[in-house]
Amino acid sequence: MSQRAPGAQDKLDEIFDMQRRFADHVGGGRYPKGRQDRLAALCTAIIQEAVELQATTDWKWWKKPAPFDEAHAREELIDIWHFVVQASLEMGLSPADVLDEYARKNRINVERQEGGY
């Protein structure tokens, strides 16, 4: 069992509930019908939003630097969250499942780093 901050479960439950309501509101007219197709579409959306987030940074060393727009970067990051939460729902993960899986993988990552990964 993972160690969780007080209220973390409640906050994640709230995020999942908001995403469910949003998905219901949007409807599924153009949304792929099969689960694997939906996951593929969500992966594409996550990648696209990650590119949009990256575009808010000065990763292009050959260009004149621009001021960092943190508000825009946050918006792109939250767009990623929307699609990640929807993918979690598509895979049947509850907020508790996400927290448990995150804690499990975090332990693996820590062990890898401690082992010279």
N, CA, C and O atoms as a GROMACS GRO file, in nm:
protein
  468
    1MET      N    1   0.085  -0.119   0.000
    1MET     CA    2   0.000   0.000   0.000
    1MET      C    3   0.089   0.124   0.000
    1MET      O    4   0.192   0.126   0.067
    2SER      N    5   0.049   0.224  -0.073
    2SER     CA    6   0.131   0.345  -0.086
    2SER      C    7   0.101   0.444   0.026
    2SER      O    8  -0.005   0.442   0.087
    3GLN      N    9   0.200   0.531   0.050
    3GLN     CA   10   0.179   0.640   0.145
    3GLN      C   11   0.120   0.756   0.066
    3GLN      O   12   0.177   0.798  -0.034
    4ARG      N   13   0.009   0.807   0.112
    4ARG     CA   14  -0.060   0.912   0.038
    4ARG      C   15  -0.077   1.035   0.126
    4ARG      O   16  -0.098   1.026   0.247
    5ALA      N   17  -0.067   1.149   0.060
    5ALA     CA   18  -0.093   1.274   0.130
    5ALA      C   19  -0.241   1.279   0.166
    5ALA      O   20  -0.325   1.229   0.092
    6PRO      N   21  -0.273   1.340   0.282
    6PRO     CA   22  -0.414   1.352   0.318
    6PRO      C   23  -0.493   1.422   0.208
    6PRO      O   24  -0.454   1.529   0.162
    7GLY      N   25  -0.602   1.361   0.168
    7GLY     CA   26  -0.689   1.421   0.068
    7GLY      C   27  -0.649   1.394  -0.076
    7GLY      O   28  -0.722   1.431  -0.168
    8ALA      N   29  -0.534   1.328  -0.097
    8ALA     CA   30  -0.489   1.301  -0.233
    8ALA      C   31  -0.591   1.216  -0.308
    8ALA      O   32  -0.622   1.243  -0.424
    9GLN      N   33  -0.644   1.115  -0.241
    9GLN     CA   34  -0.744   1.029  -0.305
    9GLN      C   35  -0.867   1.110  -0.344
    9GLN      O   36  -0.920   1.094  -0.454
   10ASP      N   37  -0.912   1.196  -0.253
   10ASP     CA   38  -1.030   1.278  -0.281
   10ASP      C   39  -1.006   1.369  -0.401
   10ASP      O   40  -1.096   1.386  -0.484
   11LYS      N   41  -0.887   1.429  -0.410
   11LYS     CA   42  -0.857   1.519  -0.521
   11LYS      C   43  -0.855   1.444  -0.653
   11LYS      O   44  -0.908   1.492  -0.753
   12LEU      N   45  -0.793   1.326  -0.654
   12LEU     CA   46  -0.789   1.247  -0.776
   12LEU      C   47  -0.928   1.198  -0.814
   12LEU      O   48  -0.963   1.195  -0.932
   13ASP      N   49  -1.007   1.158  -0.715
   13ASP     CA   50  -1.147   1.121  -0.742
   13ASP      C   51  -1.221   1.236  -0.809
   13ASP      O   52  -1.296   1.216  -0.904
   14GLU      N   53  -1.199   1.356  -0.759
   14GLU     CA   54  -1.265   1.475  -0.815
   14GLU      C   55  -1.223   1.497  -0.961
   14GLU      O   56  -1.306   1.528  -1.046
   15ILE      N   57  -1.095   1.481  -0.989
   15ILE     CA   58  -1.045   1.495  -1.127
   15ILE      C   59  -1.109   1.390  -1.217
   15ILE      O   60  -1.155   1.423  -1.327
   16PHE      N   61  -1.113   1.266  -1.173
   16PHE     CA   62  -1.174   1.160  -1.254
   16PHE      C   63  -1.322   1.187  -1.276
   16PHE      O   64  -1.373   1.166  -1.386
   17ASP      N   65  -1.393   1.235  -1.173
   17ASP     CA   66  -1.536   1.266  -1.188
   17ASP      C   67  -1.556   1.379  -1.288
   17ASP      O   68  -1.648   1.373  -1.370
   18MET      N   69  -1.472   1.483  -1.283
   18MET     CA   70  -1.483   1.592  -1.379
   18MET      C   71  -1.459   1.542  -1.521
   18MET      O   72  -1.528   1.583  -1.615
   19GLN      N   73  -1.362   1.453  -1.537
   19GLN     CA   74  -1.333   1.401  -1.671
   19GLN      C   75  -1.448   1.316  -1.723
   19GLN      O   76  -1.482   1.323  -1.840
   20ARG      N   77  -1.508   1.234  -1.635
   20ARG     CA   78  -1.624   1.154  -1.676
   20ARG      C   79  -1.738   1.244  -1.724
   20ARG      O   80  -1.798   1.219  -1.828
   21ARG      N   81  -1.766   1.349  -1.648
   21ARG     CA   82  -1.873   1.442  -1.686
   21ARG      C   83  -1.840   1.511  -1.818
   21ARG      O   84  -1.928   1.527  -1.903
   22PHE      N   85  -1.714   1.552  -1.835
   22PHE     CA   86  -1.675   1.617  -1.959
   22PHE      C   87  -1.691   1.522  -2.078
   22PHE      O   88  -1.744   1.561  -2.182
   23ALA      N   89  -1.646   1.397  -2.062
   23ALA     CA   90  -1.657   1.298  -2.171
   23ALA      C   91  -1.804   1.274  -2.205
   23ALA      O   92  -1.838   1.261  -2.323
   24ASP      N   93  -1.889   1.269  -2.105
   24ASP     CA   94  -2.033   1.252  -2.130
   24ASP      C   95  -2.090   1.373  -2.204
   24ASP      O   96  -2.174   1.358  -2.292
   25HIS      N   97  -2.044   1.491  -2.168
   25HIS     CA   98  -2.091   1.615  -2.231
   25HIS      C   99  -2.049   1.622  -2.378
   25HIS      O  100  -2.127   1.663  -2.464
   26VAL      N  101  -1.925   1.582  -2.405
   26VAL     CA  102  -1.872   1.587  -2.541
   26VAL      C  103  -1.942   1.484  -2.629
   26VAL      O  104  -1.966   1.509  -2.747
   27GLY      N  105  -1.975   1.370  -2.573
   27GLY     CA  106  -2.037   1.265  -2.650
   27GLY      C  107  -1.935   1.187  -2.729
   27GLY      O  108  -1.816   1.216  -2.722
   28GLY      N  109  -1.979   1.090  -2.803
   28GLY     CA  110  -1.884   1.002  -2.872
   28GLY      C  111  -1.901   0.997  -3.021
   28GLY      O  112  -1.859   0.900  -3.083
   29GLY      N  113  -1.960   1.098  -3.082
   29GLY     CA  114  -1.984   1.095  -3.226
   29GLY      C  115  -1.862   1.064  -3.310
   29GLY      O  116  -1.867   0.980  -3.399
   30ARG      N  117  -1.751   1.132  -3.282
   30ARG     CA  118  -1.628   1.112  -3.360
   30ARG      C  119  -1.523   1.032  -3.284
   30ARG      O  120  -1.416   1.004  -3.338
   31TYR      N  121  -1.554   0.996  -3.162
   31TYR     CA  122  -1.460   0.921  -3.078
   31TYR      C  123  -1.452   0.777  -3.129
   31TYR      O  124  -1.556   0.716  -3.155
   32PRO      N  125  -1.332   0.722  -3.144
   32PRO     CA  126  -1.322   0.583  -3.192
   32PRO      C  127  -1.405   0.488  -3.107
   32PRO      O  128  -1.421   0.508  -2.986
   33LYS      N  129  -1.457   0.386  -3.170
   33LYS     CA  130  -1.549   0.294  -3.101
   33LYS      C  131  -1.477   0.186  -3.021
   33LYS      O  132  -1.520   0.153  -2.910
   34GLY      N  133  -1.370   0.131  -3.072
   34GLY     CA  134  -1.300   0.024  -3.002
   34GLY      C  135  -1.205   0.078  -2.897
   34GLY      O  136  -1.147   0.186  -2.914
   35ARG      N  137  -1.188   0.003  -2.789
   35ARG     CA  138  -1.102   0.048  -2.679
   35ARG      C  139  -0.958   0.070  -2.725
   35ARG      O  140  -0.896   0.170  -2.689
   36GLN      N  141  -0.904  -0.022  -2.803
   36GLN     CA  142  -0.767  -0.006  -2.850
   36GLN      C  143  -0.756   0.118  -2.940
   36GLN      O  144  -0.657   0.191  -2.932
   37ASP      N  145  -0.854   0.142  -3.023
   37ASP     CA  146  -0.854   0.261  -3.109
   37ASP      C  147  -0.866   0.388  -3.026
   37ASP      O  148  -0.803   0.489  -3.058
   38ARG      N  149  -0.945   0.383  -2.920
   38ARG     CA  150  -0.956   0.500  -2.832
   38ARG      C  151  -0.824   0.529  -2.762
   38ARG      O  152  -0.782   0.644  -2.752
   39LEU      N  153  -0.757   0.422  -2.715
   39LEU     CA  154  -0.627   0.441  -2.650
   39LEU      C  155  -0.525   0.497  -2.748
   39LEU      O  156  -0.445   0.583  -2.712
   40ALA      N  157  -0.527   0.448  -2.872
   40ALA     CA  158  -0.435   0.500  -2.974
   40ALA      C  159  -0.461   0.649  -2.999
   40ALA      O  160  -0.368   0.728  -3.010
   41ALA      N  161  -0.588   0.686  -3.008
   41ALA     CA  162  -0.623   0.827  -3.030
   41ALA      C  163  -0.580   0.913  -2.912
   41ALA      O  164  -0.531   1.024  -2.930
   42LEU      N  165  -0.599   0.861  -2.791
   42LEU     CA  166  -0.558   0.935  -2.672
   42LEU      C  167  -0.407   0.950  -2.666
   42LEU      O  168  -0.356   1.054  -2.624
   43CYS      N  169  -0.334   0.847  -2.706
   43CYS     CA  170  -0.187   0.857  -2.711
   43CYS      C  171  -0.146   0.967  -2.808
   43CYS      O  172  -0.056   1.046  -2.779
   44THR      N  173  -0.210   0.972  -2.923
   44THR     CA  174  -0.181   1.077  -3.020
   44THR      C  175  -0.209   1.215  -2.961
   44THR      O  176  -0.130   1.307  -2.979
   45ALA      N  177  -0.320   1.228  -2.891
   45ALA     CA  178  -0.354   1.356  -2.829
   45ALA      C  179  -0.252   1.394  -2.722
   45ALA      O  180  -0.213   1.510  -2.712
   46ILE      N  181  -0.208   1.297  -2.642
   46ILE     CA  182  -0.108   1.324  -2.538
   46ILE      C  183   0.022   1.371  -2.602
   46ILE      O  184   0.083   1.467  -2.556
   47ILE      N  185   0.064   1.303  -2.709
   47ILE     CA  186   0.186   1.342  -2.778
   47ILE      C  187   0.173   1.484  -2.833
   47ILE      O  188   0.265   1.565  -2.818
   48GLN      N  189   0.061   1.513  -2.897
   48GLN     CA  190   0.041   1.647  -2.954
   48GLN      C  191   0.045   1.754  -2.846
   48GLN      O  192   0.108   1.859  -2.864
   49GLU      N  193  -0.022   1.728  -2.735
   49GLU     CA  194  -0.021   1.827  -2.626
   49GLU      C  195   0.119   1.841  -2.566
   49GLU      O  196   0.157   1.950  -2.524
   50ALA      N  197   0.196   1.731  -2.562
   50ALA     CA  198   0.334   1.740  -2.512
   50ALA      C  199   0.419   1.827  -2.606
   50ALA      O  200   0.504   1.903  -2.560
   51VAL      N  201   0.396   1.815  -2.735
   51VAL     CA  202   0.465   1.901  -2.831
   51VAL      C  203   0.426   2.047  -2.809
   51VAL      O  204   0.511   2.136  -2.815
   52GLU      N  205   0.299   2.072  -2.784
   52GLU     CA  206   0.254   2.208  -2.756
   52GLU      C  207   0.316   2.262  -2.627
   52GLU      O  208   0.351   2.380  -2.619
   53LEU      N  209   0.330   2.176  -2.526
   53LEU     CA  210   0.397   2.217  -2.403
   53LEU      C  211   0.544   2.248  -2.431
   53LEU      O  212   0.597   2.349  -2.385
   54GLN      N  213   0.608   2.161  -2.506
   54GLN     CA  214   0.749   2.183  -2.540
   54GLN      C  215   0.766   2.315  -2.614
   54GLN      O  216   0.867   2.384  -2.595
   55ALA      N  217   0.671   2.351  -2.698
   55ALA     CA  218   0.680   2.475  -2.776
   55ALA      C  219   0.678   2.599  -2.686
   55ALA      O  220   0.715   2.708  -2.731
   56THR      N  221   0.634   2.584  -2.562
   56THR     CA  222   0.634   2.699  -2.470
   56THR      C  223   0.772   2.722  -2.410
   56THR      O  224   0.794   2.822  -2.341
   57THR      N  225   0.865   2.630  -2.436
   57THR     CA  226   1.000   2.641  -2.382
   57THR      C  227   1.095   2.689  -2.491
   57THR      O  228   1.061   2.689  -2.609
   58ASP      N  229   1.214   2.728  -2.450
   58ASP     CA  230   1.317   2.771  -2.545
   58ASP      C  231   1.410   2.656  -2.580
   58ASP      O  232   1.531   2.666  -2.562
   59TRP      N  233   1.353   2.547  -2.630
   59TRP     CA  234   1.435   2.432  -2.663
   59TRP      C  235   1.511   2.452  -2.794
   59TRP      O  236   1.608   2.380  -2.821
   60LYS      N  237   1.469   2.548  -2.874
   60LYS     CA  238   1.537   2.575  -3.002
   60LYS      C  239   1.656   2.667  -2.976
   60LYS      O  240   1.642   2.789  -2.974
   61TRP      N  241   1.772   2.608  -2.956
   61TRP     CA  242   1.892   2.684  -2.922
   61TRP      C  243   1.934   2.780  -3.032
   61TRP      O  244   2.010   2.874  -3.005
   62TRP      N  245   1.887   2.760  -3.154
   62TRP     CA  246   1.927   2.844  -3.267
   62TRP      C  247   1.840   2.968  -3.283
   62TRP      O  248   1.866   3.053  -3.369
   63LYS      N  249   1.735   2.979  -3.200
   63LYS     CA  250   1.645   3.094  -3.207
   63LYS      C  251   1.669   3.188  -3.091
   63LYS      O  252   1.720   3.150  -2.986
   64LYS      N  253   1.630   3.313  -3.112
   64LYS     CA  254   1.637   3.413  -3.006
   64LYS      C  255   1.541   3.372  -2.894
   64LYS      O  256   1.424   3.343  -2.920
   65PRO      N  257   1.588   3.371  -2.770
   65PRO     CA  258   1.500   3.330  -2.659
   65PRO      C  259   1.380   3.423  -2.644
   65PRO      O  260   1.388   3.544  -2.664
   66ALA      N  261   1.268   3.362  -2.608
   66ALA     CA  262   1.145   3.437  -2.580
   66ALA      C  263   1.113   3.421  -2.432
   66ALA      O  264   1.152   3.322  -2.370
   67PRO      N  265   1.041   3.517  -2.375
   67PRO     CA  266   1.002   3.503  -2.234
   67PRO      C  267   0.915   3.377  -2.215
   67PRO      O  268   0.832   3.345  -2.300
   68PHE      N  269   0.936   3.309  -2.105
   68PHE     CA  270   0.859   3.189  -2.074
   68PHE      C  271   0.720   3.228  -2.027
   68PHE      O  272   0.706   3.307  -1.934
   69ASP      N  273   0.619   3.175  -2.092
   69ASP     CA  274   0.480   3.201  -2.056
   69ASP      C  275   0.430   3.083  -1.972
   69ASP      O  276   0.377   2.985  -2.024
   70GLU      N  277   0.449   3.096  -1.840
   70GLU     CA  278   0.415   2.986  -1.750
   70GLU      C  279   0.266   2.952  -1.754
   70GLU      O  280   0.230   2.835  -1.744
   71ALA      N  281   0.181   3.052  -1.769
   71ALA     CA  282   0.036   3.026  -1.774
   71ALA      C  283   0.002   2.939  -1.895
   71ALA      O  284  -0.078   2.847  -1.885
   72HIS      N  285   0.063   2.969  -2.008
   72HIS     CA  286   0.038   2.889  -2.128
   72HIS      C  287   0.094   2.748  -2.110
   72HIS      O  288   0.029   2.650  -2.150
   73ALA      N  289   0.212   2.736  -2.052
   73ALA     CA  290   0.271   2.604  -2.026
   73ALA      C  291   0.181   2.521  -1.934
   73ALA      O  292   0.161   2.402  -1.957
   74ARG      N  293   0.129   2.584  -1.831
   74ARG     CA  294   0.039   2.513  -1.739
   74ARG      C  295  -0.086   2.464  -1.811
   74ARG      O  296  -0.133   2.353  -1.788
   75GLU      N  297  -0.140   2.547  -1.899
   75GLU     CA  298  -0.259   2.508  -1.974
   75GLU      C  299  -0.231   2.385  -2.060
   75GLU      O  300  -0.313   2.293  -2.067
   76GLU      N  301  -0.116   2.385  -2.126
   76GLU     CA  302  -0.081   2.268  -2.209
   76GLU      C  303  -0.061   2.144  -2.122
   76GLU      O  304  -0.101   2.035  -2.161
   77LEU      N  305   0.000   2.160  -2.005
   77LEU     CA  306   0.019   2.048  -1.915
   77LEU      C  307  -0.116   1.991  -1.869
   77LEU      O  308  -0.133   1.870  -1.861
   78ILE      N  309  -0.209   2.078  -1.840
   78ILE     CA  310  -0.342   2.032  -1.798
   78ILE      C  311  -0.415   1.964  -1.912
   78ILE      O  312  -0.491   1.870  -1.889
   79ASP      N  313  -0.393   2.010  -2.036
   79ASP     CA  314  -0.449   1.939  -2.151
   79ASP      C  315  -0.399   1.795  -2.152
   79ASP      O  316  -0.475   1.702  -2.179
   80ILE      N  317  -0.270   1.776  -2.123
   80ILE     CA  318  -0.214   1.641  -2.116
   80ILE      C  319  -0.286   1.561  -2.007
   80ILE      O  320  -0.323   1.445  -2.028
   81TRP      N  321  -0.306   1.623  -1.892
   81TRP     CA  322  -0.377   1.556  -1.781
   81TRP      C  323  -0.515   1.509  -1.824
   81TRP      O  324  -0.556   1.397  -1.791
   82HIS      N  325  -0.588   1.593  -1.898
   82HIS     CA  326  -0.722   1.552  -1.944
   82HIS      C  327  -0.714   1.420  -2.021
   82HIS      O  328  -0.791   1.328  -1.995
   83PHE      N  329  -0.620   1.411  -2.114
   83PHE     CA  330  -0.610   1.290  -2.195
   83PHE      C  331  -0.556   1.172  -2.116
   83PHE      O  332  -0.596   1.058  -2.141
   84VAL      N  333  -0.465   1.196  -2.024
   84VAL     CA  334  -0.412   1.088  -1.940
   84VAL      C  335  -0.523   1.032  -1.850
   84VAL      O  336  -0.535   0.911  -1.834
   85VAL      N  337  -0.604   1.120  -1.793
   85VAL     CA  338  -0.714   1.073  -1.709
   85VAL      C  339  -0.815   0.996  -1.794
   85VAL      O  340  -0.866   0.892  -1.752
   86GLN      N  341  -0.845   1.046  -1.915
   86GLN     CA  342  -0.938   0.974  -2.002
   86GLN      C  343  -0.882   0.836  -2.039
   86GLN      O  344  -0.957   0.738  -2.042
   87ALA      N  345  -0.753   0.828  -2.066
   87ALA     CA  346  -0.691   0.699  -2.096
   87ALA      C  347  -0.701   0.607  -1.974
   87ALA      O  348  -0.724   0.487  -1.989
   88SER      N  349  -0.683   0.662  -1.855
   88SER     CA  350  -0.697   0.583  -1.732
   88SER      C  351  -0.838   0.527  -1.722
   88SER      O  352  -0.856   0.410  -1.687
   89LEU      N  353  -0.937   0.610  -1.751
   89LEU     CA  354  -1.076   0.565  -1.748
   89LEU      C  355  -1.099   0.456  -1.852
   89LEU      O  356  -1.167   0.357  -1.826
   90GLU      N  357  -1.043   0.474  -1.971
   90GLU     CA  358  -1.058   0.375  -2.077
   90GLU      C  359  -1.000   0.240  -2.036
   90GLU      O  360  -1.050   0.135  -2.076
   91MET      N  361  -0.895   0.243  -1.955
   91MET     CA  362  -0.831   0.119  -1.912
   91MET      C  363  -0.894   0.064  -1.784
   91MET      O  364  -0.847  -0.035  -1.729
   92GLY      N  365  -0.999   0.130  -1.738
   92GLY     CA  366  -1.069   0.080  -1.620
   92GLY      C  367  -0.998   0.107  -1.489
   92GLY      O  368  -1.024   0.041  -1.389
   93LEU      N  369  -0.906   0.204  -1.490
   93LEU     CA  370  -0.833   0.237  -1.368
   93LEU      C  371  -0.912   0.336  -1.284
   93LEU      O  372  -0.963   0.436  -1.336
   94SER      N  373  -0.921   0.309  -1.158
   94SER     CA  374  -0.981   0.403  -1.064
   94SER      C  375  -0.871   0.495  -1.012
   94SER      O  376  -0.753   0.467  -1.032
   95PRO      N  377  -0.908   0.604  -0.945
   95PRO     CA  378  -0.805   0.688  -0.883
   95PRO      C  379  -0.716   0.608  -0.787
   95PRO      O  380  -0.595   0.630  -0.782
   96ALA      N  381  -0.774   0.516  -0.712
   96ALA     CA  382  -0.695   0.433  -0.620
   96ALA      C  383  -0.597   0.345  -0.698
   96ALA      O  384  -0.483   0.326  -0.657
   97ASP      N  385  -0.643   0.292  -0.811
   97ASP     CA  386  -0.555   0.212  -0.896
   97ASP      C  387  -0.437   0.295  -0.946
   97ASP      O  388  -0.323   0.249  -0.946
   98VAL      N  389  -0.466   0.418  -0.988
   98VAL     CA  390  -0.360   0.506  -1.040
   98VAL      C  391  -0.257   0.533  -0.930
   98VAL      O  392  -0.136   0.524  -0.953
   99LEU      N  393  -0.305   0.566  -0.811
   99LEU     CA  394  -0.213   0.593  -0.701
   99LEU      C  395  -0.130   0.470  -0.667
   99LEU      O  396  -0.010   0.480  -0.644
  100ASP      N  397  -0.194   0.354  -0.664
  100ASP     CA  398  -0.122   0.230  -0.633
  100ASP      C  399  -0.020   0.196  -0.742
  100ASP      O  400   0.094   0.158  -0.711
  101GLU      N  401  -0.060   0.208  -0.868
  101GLU     CA  402   0.033   0.179  -0.978
  101GLU      C  403   0.148   0.279  -0.981
  101GLU      O  404   0.262   0.243  -1.008
  102TYR      N  405   0.117   0.405  -0.953
  102TYR     CA  406   0.222   0.506  -0.949
  102TYR      C  407   0.323   0.473  -0.839
  102TYR      O  408   0.444   0.480  -0.860
  103ALA      N  409   0.273   0.438  -0.722
  103ALA     CA  410   0.360   0.405  -0.610
  103ALA      C  411   0.445   0.282  -0.642
  103ALA      O  412   0.564   0.278  -0.610
  104ARG      N  413   0.385   0.181  -0.706
  104ARG     CA  414   0.458   0.060  -0.744
  104ARG      C  415   0.570   0.093  -0.841
  104ARG      O  416   0.684   0.050  -0.821
  105LYS      N  417   0.539   0.170  -0.946
  105LYS     CA  418   0.639   0.204  -1.046
  105LYS      C  419   0.744   0.298  -0.988
  105LYS      O  420   0.861   0.292  -1.026
  106ASN      N  421   0.704   0.386  -0.898
  106ASN     CA  422   0.798   0.476  -0.833
  106ASN      C  423   0.902   0.397  -0.754
  106ASN      O  424   1.021   0.428  -0.758
  107ARG      N  425   0.856   0.294  -0.682
  107ARG     CA  426   0.950   0.208  -0.608
  107ARG      C  427   1.050   0.142  -0.702
  107ARG      O  428   1.169   0.136  -0.672
  108ILE      N  429   1.002   0.094  -0.816
  108ILE     CA  430   1.089   0.032  -0.916
  108ILE      C  431   1.192   0.134  -0.966
  108ILE      O  432   1.310   0.102  -0.976
  109ASN      N  433   1.147   0.254  -0.997
  109ASN     CA  434   1.237   0.358  -1.047
  109ASN      C  435   1.343   0.395  -0.944
  109ASN      O  436   1.459   0.414  -0.978
  110VAL      N  437   1.303   0.404  -0.818
  110VAL     CA  438   1.399   0.435  -0.711
  110VAL      C  439   1.501   0.322  -0.700
  110VAL      O  440   1.622   0.348  -0.690
  111GLU      N  441   1.453   0.198  -0.701
  111GLU     CA  442   1.544   0.083  -0.693
  111GLU      C  443   1.641   0.082  -0.810
  111GLU      O  444   1.759   0.051  -0.793
  112ARG      N  445   1.593   0.116  -0.928
  112ARG     CA  446   1.680   0.121  -1.047
  112ARG      C  447   1.789   0.226  -1.029
  112ARG      O  448   1.906   0.201  -1.059
  113GLN      N  449   1.751   0.343  -0.980
  113GLN     CA  450   1.850   0.449  -0.960
  113GLN      C  451   1.951   0.411  -0.854
  113GLN      O  452   2.070   0.437  -0.869
  114GLU      N  453   1.904   0.350  -0.748
  114GLU     CA  454   1.995   0.307  -0.641
  114GLU      C  455   2.088   0.197  -0.689
  114GLU      O  456   2.198   0.179  -0.636
  115GLY      N  457   2.043   0.121  -0.791
  115GLY     CA  458   2.125   0.013  -0.844
  115GLY      C  459   2.212   0.055  -0.961
  115GLY      O  460   2.274  -0.031  -1.024
  116GLY      N  461   2.218   0.184  -0.990
  116GLY     CA  462   2.304   0.235  -1.096
  116GLY      C  463   2.245   0.223  -1.236
  116GLY      O  464   2.319   0.212  -1.333
  117TYR      N  465   2.115   0.224  -1.247
  117TYR     CA  466   2.043   0.212  -1.376
  117TYR      C  467   2.089   0.314  -1.476
  117TYR      O  468   2.038   0.317  -1.588
   0.00000   0.00000   0.00000
